């Protein structure tokens, strides 16, 4: 937890989620009110962002899965599928989103088309 912001989080988005949040709230970052702790999935629902549009979340600078519990005072960013290759391992995506249907993977059928 960073500074005491009461029952709020600092919210950002990457790529098209940045545009969506800016249009919805008119600013970036957004100081978003919470009633208490919330998971990444529940936050997405409150923001009307489909779960397949979020691959992972950053919470206080660390990659987390969508089941991670966000607490008031946290800094949160939503990241959509599509982060380039080597950064996926370095940032920790691989271990945090294996059960997430938005996990950005090369589908087997696409691989067959390459050969």
C-alpha angles and dihedrals in degrees: 000000000000121000123351107264098163111234097345140101130206105241130198137163135209128224112342091356087064089057092046093051092046091052093045097046104019095231145058127251100031121210098218123196119231131189090215136302118355136179123239089250092054091047090053090052092050089051092046091238113147112239091235087064093062121065099172140344129229113223115188089339098311127107114245137174122248092261091062114119114241116206130202109273094035124128109229133187127183116220121196125214116281110065107154123265114266094036090061091068096037093052094044101248093135096064097038104053112033092123095043112107088211090063104133104236134155103248117232092238091057090053091053090055091057095061 
